[in-house]
Amino acid sequence: MAKIFGFDLKSLNPIRRRSLDEIAAAIAAGEGSVINPIDEQALYSSAVLCIVRVIADGIAQVPFKLLKSGDGRRGEDAKGHPLYDLLRSEPNEWQTSYEFREQLAIHAVLTGNGYAFINRDALGTPQELYAFVPKSVTPVQLDDYTVFYRVATKHGPIDVPASEMWHIKGPSWDGVVGLNATKLAREAIGLALASEQYGANLFKNGARPSGILTSPATLTIEQKVALKKAWQEQHGGVGNAHKTALLDGGLTWQAMASSANDAQWIESRRFQIEELCRAFRVLPIMVMQPGATSYNSVEQLLLAHIAHTLMPWYERFEQSARKALLTPQEKKAGLYIKLDSRALMEASTADRVAYFNAMRAMGAMTINEIREKEDLPRSDDPKADQLTPAANLFGPQTPAPNDETQDDPDANN
């Protein structure tokens, strides 16, 4: 493995999950946030976890390519460049391209910032890419507007120049650091966490009484404690649900009907999912939450998800990668970086055949280009690399038989 200036790549403090009592106490005390400021804590919310995975998977699952344009051609794979394999398959020794981009996307979506160290050789060519935990990196802008990155390591802080850091920023207030979505939506996340933990404790402990035990005699504190303990052991929790209760000593049982609070709690959980979707700009239906918006087809739904949720992130990844990973000479030579969103729109076999036939008929694709799209070997037939548009679409145009210019010899005079 190439050197990395002593960075501690595995330093990640364990997350301590706050109990329901702590969250309730925080709400009662009027604290500014009801969740731990550690960003990963937000992932304990199933809604946040699903939202983050929807975006991260959408970024990681499509091909990430280094392409080259020039000489009237565009979109050719630059396979001879060392950066091609780093982006497409192996950014470092222990991660695949999918895992690396997924990690960066999780960081960027939650904290507004994804950081990757660019390990270059003596000639300045990228050899490896390493993702850093966002809380370990602090961007610093000097008076001359240049930026460097102060990275906390087990050996102490190290300053990394901007030329050696790939920084993916979310929406930003100052243009230097991305806004932390977890902090901006902390109350919505906190309420979702509190609601989930309330429900978990409810079913774990049988906290909501389904009825009331009444005694004809006045009980001492010791008797109340003993009765409560005995009842909890026999009928508390999900495992003891629906068991038959045996009462003695004059005890009576009064059943309680379900209150509106149950329905309100369920509605509150649904609303919090929609609230979190608003914060992260994800369609509720993409996180398994049916919403009021309807689409004519699944294809239209996916197009809306790509256009409004994924494409802004694609642009952030592509433009920041081009800025950080390519030299001015390489950019001038026509190199550029692309996340291929077409992989998300893989159509059925019949639809692909119709599409390729149309593209070939209009002279937009050759046989070998179609074969490459289908991961088939290239054909040795010379005509397979020639554009062959349909003659009925691009053949020579002849005047119509009823054209008036044929009957009027002076029409062109």
C-alpha positions in Angstrom: 0.0 0.0 0.0 1.3 3.5 -0.8 2.1 5.9 2.0 -0.6 8.1 3.3 1.3 10.4 5.6 0.3 8.6 8.8 -3.5 9.1 8.5 -5.6 6.9 10.8 -8.0 5.5 8.4 -9.8 3.3 10.9 -10.5 5.8 13.6 -14.2 5.8 14.3 -15.6 6.4 17.8 -18.3 3.9 18.8 -21.8 5.3 18.7 -23.6 5.4 22.0 -27.4 5.1 21.5 -29.4 7.4 23.7 -32.1 5.8 25.7 -35.8 6.9 25.5 -35.4 8.4 29.0 -32.5 10.6 27.8 -34.4 11.7 24.7 -37.5 12.5 26.8 -35.4 14.4 29.3 -33.8 16.4 26.5 -37.2 17.4 25.1 -38.4 18.4 28.5 -35.3 20.4 29.2 -35.8 22.3 25.9 -32.5 21.4 24.4 -31.7 22.6 20.9 -31.4 19.1 19.6 -32.9 15.8 20.9 -30.3 13.6 19.3 -26.6 13.1 19.8 -24.6 15.5 17.6 -22.7 12.5 16.1 -24.0 12.3 12.6 -24.1 8.5 12.4 -26.7 8.6 15.2 -29.3 9.7 12.6 -29.0 6.3 10.9 -30.7 4.7 13.8 -33.9 6.1 12.3 -35.2 3.6 9.8 -36.5 6.4 7.6 -33.1 8.2 7.5 -31.3 4.9 6.9 -33.6 4.1 3.9 -33.3 7.7 2.5 -29.5 7.7 2.7 -29.3 4.2 1.1 -31.6 5.2 -1.7 -29.3 8.1 -2.7 -26.0 6.2 -1.9 -27.1 3.1 -3.9 -28.1 5.3 -6.8 -24.7 6.9 -6.9 -22.7 3.7 -6.4 -24.6 1.3 -8.7 -24.0 3.1 -12.0 -20.7 3.0 -13.9 -18.2 5.7 -13.0 -16.0 6.3 -16.0 -13.2 8.4 -17.3 -14.1 9.4 -20.8 -12.4 11.3 -23.6 -13.8 13.5 -26.4 -12.1 15.0 -29.4 -11.7 14.8 -33.2 -15.5 15.0 -33.5 -15.9 12.0 -31.2 -17.3 11.9 -27.6 -17.7 9.4 -24.9 -14.8 7.0 -25.6 -13.5 5.1 -22.5 -10.0 6.4 -21.6 -8.8 3.0 -20.5 -5.2 3.8 -20.9 -5.2 6.4 -18.1 -4.4 5.2 -14.5 -7.4 7.1 -13.2 -9.8 4.9 -15.3 -9.4 1.8 -13.1 -9.4 3.8 -9.9 -12.9 5.2 -10.7 -14.3 2.2 -12.4 -13.1 -0.7 -10.3 -10.5 -0.4 -7.5 -9.8 3.0 -5.8 -7.6 1.4 -3.2 -6.5 -2.0 -1.9 -9.5 -2.8 0.3 -12.5 -1.3 -1.5 -14.3 -1.7 -4.7 -15.5 1.4 -6.6 -19.1 0.6 -5.5 -18.1 0.5 -1.8 -15.9 3.6 -2.1 -18.7 5.7 -3.8 -21.3 4.4 -1.4 -19.2 5.5 1.6 -18.6 9.0 0.1 -22.3 9.3 -0.7 -23.3 8.4 2.8 -20.9 11.0 4.2 -22.0 13.7 1.7 -25.8 13.1 2.2 -25.6 13.1 6.0 -23.0 15.8 6.6 -23.0 17.7 3.4 -19.3 16.8 2.9 -17.4 13.8 1.4 -13.7 13.8 1.6 -11.2 11.5 -0.3 -7.5 11.9 -0.1 -5.7 11.7 -3.5 -2.5 9.7 -3.2 -0.3 10.8 -6.2 3.0 9.6 -7.4 6.0 11.8 -8.1 4.5 12.9 -11.5 1.2 13.9 -9.9 -0.8 11.0 -11.2 -3.4 9.6 -8.8 -2.5 6.1 -7.6 -5.1 5.6 -4.8 -8.2 7.2 -3.3 -9.0 7.1 0.4 -12.2 8.3 2.0 -12.0 10.1 5.3 -14.6 10.4 8.0 -16.1 13.9 7.7 -15.7 14.8 11.4 -11.9 14.3 11.1 -11.6 16.9 8.3 -11.8 20.7 8.7 -11.6 22.9 5.5 -9.7 26.1 6.2 -9.9 29.2 3.8 -7.0 31.7 4.0 -7.2 35.4 3.4 -6.2 34.9 -0.2 -9.2 32.5 -0.6 -7.0 29.4 -1.0 -8.3 26.4 0.9 -6.5 23.6 2.7 -7.8 20.7 4.8 -6.8 20.1 8.4 -7.1 16.3 9.1 -7.1 14.9 12.6 -5.1 11.8 12.9 -3.7 9.6 15.8 -0.4 11.4 15.2 -1.9 14.8 15.5 -3.4 17.2 12.9 -2.0 17.3 9.3 -2.6 20.0 6.7 -3.5 18.6 3.3 -3.5 21.0 0.2 -6.6 21.2 -1.9 -4.7 19.6 -4.8 -4.6 16.3 -2.8 -8.2 16.3 -1.6 -11.3 15.4 -3.5 -14.1 17.3 -1.7 -17.7 16.6 -2.5 -19.9 19.4 -1.1 -23.6 19.5 -0.7 -25.5 22.8 -0.6 -23.2 25.3 1.0 -23.6 28.7 2.8 -20.0 29.9 2.4 -18.9 27.8 -0.6 -16.2 26.1 1.5 -18.1 23.7 3.7 -21.3 21.9 2.8 -24.4 22.3 5.1 -24.8 19.5 7.5 -28.2 17.9 6.7 -28.3 16.0 10.0 -28.0 19.1 12.0 -30.4 21.1 9.9 -33.1 18.4 10.2 -32.1 17.4 13.8 -35.5 18.0 15.3 -37.3 16.0 12.6 -34.8 13.2 13.0 -35.0 13.4 16.8 -38.8 13.2 16.8 -38.6 10.1 14.5 -36.1 8.5 16.8 -38.2 9.2 19.9 -41.3 7.9 18.1 -39.5 4.7 17.1 -38.0 4.1 20.5 -41.4 4.8 22.2 -43.0 2.1 20.0 -40.2 -0.3 20.7 -40.5 0.1 24.4 -44.3 -0.1 24.2 -44.2 -3.6 22.7 -41.1 -4.6 24.7 -42.6 -3.8 28.1 -46.3 -3.9 27.5 -46.3 -0.2 28.6 -49.8 0.7 27.6 -52.3 -0.9 30.0 -55.1 -2.9 28.3 -57.0 -2.7 31.5 -57.0 -1.7 35.2 -56.6 -3.9 38.3 -58.8 -2.8 41.2 -58.6 -4.0 44.8 -61.4 -3.6 47.3 -58.9 -3.0 50.1 -56.2 -0.4 50.6 -52.8 -1.9 49.7 -49.6 -1.0 51.3 -46.6 0.1 49.3 -45.0 -3.3 49.7 -48.2 -5.0 48.5 -48.4 -2.7 45.4 -44.8 -3.5 44.5 -45.3 -7.2 44.9 -48.6 -7.1 42.9 -47.0 -5.1 40.1 -44.0 -7.4 39.9 -46.2 -10.6 39.8 -48.5 -9.1 37.2 -45.6 -8.0 35.0 -43.9 -11.4 35.2 -47.1 -13.1 34.2 -48.6 -10.7 31.6 -46.0 -8.0 30.7 -44.3 -8.0 27.3 -45.2 -9.4 23.9 -44.3 -12.9 24.9 -47.1 -13.0 27.5 -49.8 -11.4 25.4 -53.3 -12.9 25.4 -52.6 -15.2 28.4 -55.4 -15.9 30.8 -55.3 -13.8 34.1 -56.1 -15.5 37.4 -57.4 -13.0 40.0 -57.8 -13.5 43.8 -58.1 -11.4 46.9 -61.1 -9.5 45.5 -59.1 -8.1 42.5 -61.2 -7.1 39.5 -60.1 -6.4 35.9 -61.6 -3.5 33.9 -60.7 -3.7 30.2 -59.8 -0.4 28.4 -60.6 0.3 24.8 -58.0 1.6 22.4 -57.8 5.4 22.5 -57.2 7.8 19.6 -53.6 8.2 20.9 -52.7 4.9 19.1 -53.9 6.2 15.8 -52.2 9.5 16.3 -48.9 7.8 17.1 -49.1 5.9 13.8 -50.0 9.0 11.9 -47.1 10.9 13.5 -44.7 8.2 12.4 -46.0 8.4 8.8 -45.7 12.2 8.9 -42.1 12.1 10.1 -41.2 9.9 7.2 -42.6 12.5 4.8 -40.9 15.3 6.8 -37.5 13.6 6.5 -38.1 13.0 2.8 -38.6 16.7 2.4 -35.3 17.5 4.1 -33.3 15.1 1.9 -35.3 15.7 -1.3 -36.4 12.1 -1.8 -39.8 10.9 -3.0 -41.7 9.2 -0.2 -42.6 6.2 -2.4 -38.8 5.6 -2.8 -38.6 4.8 0.9 -41.6 2.5 0.9 -44.0 5.3 2.0 -46.9 5.7 -0.4 -47.6 9.4 -1.0 -50.3 11.5 -2.6 -48.4 11.9 -5.8 -49.1 9.4 -8.6 -47.3 8.6 -11.8 -48.6 7.0 -15.0 -46.0 4.3 -14.9 -43.1 2.9 -12.8 -40.8 4.3 -15.5 -42.1 7.9 -15.0 -41.6 7.5 -11.2 -38.0 6.4 -11.7 -37.4 9.3 -14.1 -38.7 11.7 -11.4 -36.4 10.2 -8.8 -33.4 10.4 -11.1 -34.2 14.0 -12.2 -35.0 15.5 -8.8 -32.9 13.4 -6.4 -30.0 11.7 -8.1 -29.0 14.1 -10.9 -28.0 16.9 -8.5 -25.8 14.5 -6.7 -24.4 13.2 -10.0 -23.4 16.7 -11.0 -21.7 17.3 -7.6 -19.7 14.0 -8.0 -18.8 14.6 -11.6 -17.8 18.2 -11.4 -15.9 17.9 -8.1 -14.1 14.8 -9.5 -13.1 16.7 -12.6 -11.8 19.6 -10.6 -9.8 17.5 -8.2 -8.6 14.6 -10.2 -7.8 16.0 -13.6 -5.0 18.3 -14.5 -5.6 21.4 -16.7 -3.7 19.7 -19.5 -6.0 16.6 -19.2 -9.1 18.7 -19.2 -7.8 20.5 -22.3 -7.2 17.2 -24.0 -10.8 16.3 -23.6 -10.8 14.0 -20.6 -14.0 14.1 -18.4 -15.6 12.0 -15.7 -19.2 10.7 -15.9 -21.7 8.7 -13.8 -23.7 6.8 -16.4 -27.3 7.2 -15.3 -28.5 5.1 -18.3 -27.7 2.0 -16.2 -30.7 2.9 -14.0 -33.1 2.8 -16.9 -32.3 -0.7 -18.2 -35.4 -1.5 -20.2 -37.0 -4.8 -21.1 -35.6 -6.9 -24.0 -38.4 -5.8 -26.4 -37.9 -2.1 -25.5 -34.1 -2.4 -26.0 -34.5 -4.0 -29.4 -36.9 -1.3 -30.5 -34.5 1.4 -29.3 -31.5 -0.1 -31.0 -33.4 -0.6 -34.2 -34.5 3.0 -34.2 -30.9 4.3 -33.4 -29.5 2.2 -36.2 -32.2 3.2 -38.7 -31.5 6.9 -38.1 -27.8 6.4 -38.4 -27.0 7.2 -34.8 -25.4 3.9 -33.8 -23.4 1.1 -35.5 -23.8 -2.6 -35.0 -20.6 -2.8 -32.9 -21.8 0.1 -30.7 -25.0 -1.7 -30.1 -23.1 -4.9 -29.3 -21.0 -3.0 -26.8 -24.1 -1.7 -25.1 -25.3 -5.3 -24.7 -21.8 -6.5 -23.4 -21.3 -8.6 -26.6 -18.0 -9.0 -28.3 -17.3 -6.8 -31.3 -18.0 -8.1 -34.8 -15.1 -8.4 -37.3 -17.3 -7.5 -40.2 -16.1 -4.1 -41.5 -19.7 -3.0 -42.0 -20.3 -3.4 -38.2 -18.4 -0.1 -37.7 -20.3 1.8 -40.4 -23.4 3.8 -39.9 -26.1 2.4 -42.1 -29.2 4.7 -41.9 -32.4 3.5 -43.6 -32.7 4.6 -47.2 -36.3 5.5 -46.8 -35.3 8.1 -44.1 -32.3 9.6 -45.8 -32.5 8.7 -49.5 -32.4 11.4 -52.3 -35.4 13.6 -52.3 -37.4 13.8 -55.6 -40.1 16.3 -56.5 -43.7 15.1 -55.9 -45.6 14.2 -59.1 -48.1 17.0 -58.6 -45.5 19.7 -58.0 -46.6 22.8 -59.9 -43.0 23.6 -60.9 -43.0 20.7 -63.4 -45.9 22.1 -65.4 -44.7 25.8 -65.4 -41.5 26.3 -67.6 -41.2 29.9 -66.4 -41.4 29.0 -62.7 -37.7 29.4 -62.2 -37.3 32.5 -64.4 
